[in-house]
Amino acid sequence: MVVSEAGPGPDAVARRLRTGMAEGVLSFPLTSFHADGTLDPDGFRAYVAAQIATGPGAVFPACGTGEFFSLDEEEYRQVVTIAVEEAGGRLPVVAGTGYGWAQATRFARIAEEAGADALLVLPHYLVAAPQDGLVAQLERIAERTSLPLIAYQRGQVALTAGSLRRVAAIPGVIGLKDGHSDLDRLQRLTLAAPEGFLFFNGAATAEIQARAYATVGVPAYSSAVHAFAPEIANAFFTALRNGDDGTTEKLLRDFYVPLVELRDRVPGYAVSLVKAAARLRGRPVGPVRAPLTDPSATDLADLERLLTTGLDLVGASL
């Protein structure tokens, strides 16, 4: 059952996303909270407007970096609505959804009402599931929304080539975000997919593996760094696209690899460090919500030094 009248069809949305993915990194904005942990809509509006102004290929509000897992339905509605308003039709808005299919459908309905162009289906909660169940999860959601879906395989979700064929045949499913970085498996998936099916690199710090993903036909990627330093993210994207190996490798060696090493110190830093770096640059994003924790003073000092190094590399300032 489709819950509302359909907007642009899946093919049209896929074409817009494909164009955007070729022209810029994919922005996954942080969600702004006040110091007491309540949602800060005004802060988020200012922040996401600044993100969009830097020219990403698409914007993905309320996803992993945006702490989807900590938002209630009304907060989710505000976040997606603001992102849609600030995008103003200039670029696609893909909202996160997740948990079991029943709850995912509730978020999907809200995203439709808010005017999102598509949904990123985050890995389901807690339990491992067989391939038939992974396919059925996407079937149930697709049956209940008019929005196109992009599946996200990470954690307990890992599709086989056979399952990918079934997923790609579900009406409305237009792509796959991969966070496993298993290039053998990913190559099998790209070969099994129909022509025009979208793939993009969704590793935690995707730039580290961007060249490797491109070798199996997946050059597009999301960028957590774009959430706090779009200057660095865009410089890396341009260097990679232009075959500028010197700049690519310098940014990897002096900024991205140290960032991953810092990220790996504490579980949850894949989001917490990003938010802390945005605060260091004066962005109105606030703290993370539990169960995440903000970086320690030592880690924050190391982050500030690393951020300064990265910005110096691209001629920007803190």
Secondary structure, 3 states (H helix, E strand, C coil): CCCCCCCCCHHHHHHHHHHHHHHCCEECCCCCECCCCCECHHHHHHHHHHHHHCCCCEECCCCCCCCHHHCCHHHHHHHHHHHHHHHCCCCCEEEEECCCHHHHHHHHHHHHHHCCCEEEECCCCCCCCCHHHHHHHHHHHHHCCCCCEEEEECCCCCCCHHHHHHHHCCCCEEEEEECCCCHHHHHHHHHHCCCCCEEEECCCCHHHHHHHHHHCCCCCEEECHHHCCHHHHHHHHHHHHCCCHHHHHHHHHHHHHHHHHHHCCCCCHHHHHHHHHHHHCCCCCCCCCCCCCCCCHHHHHHHHHHHHHHHHHCCCCC
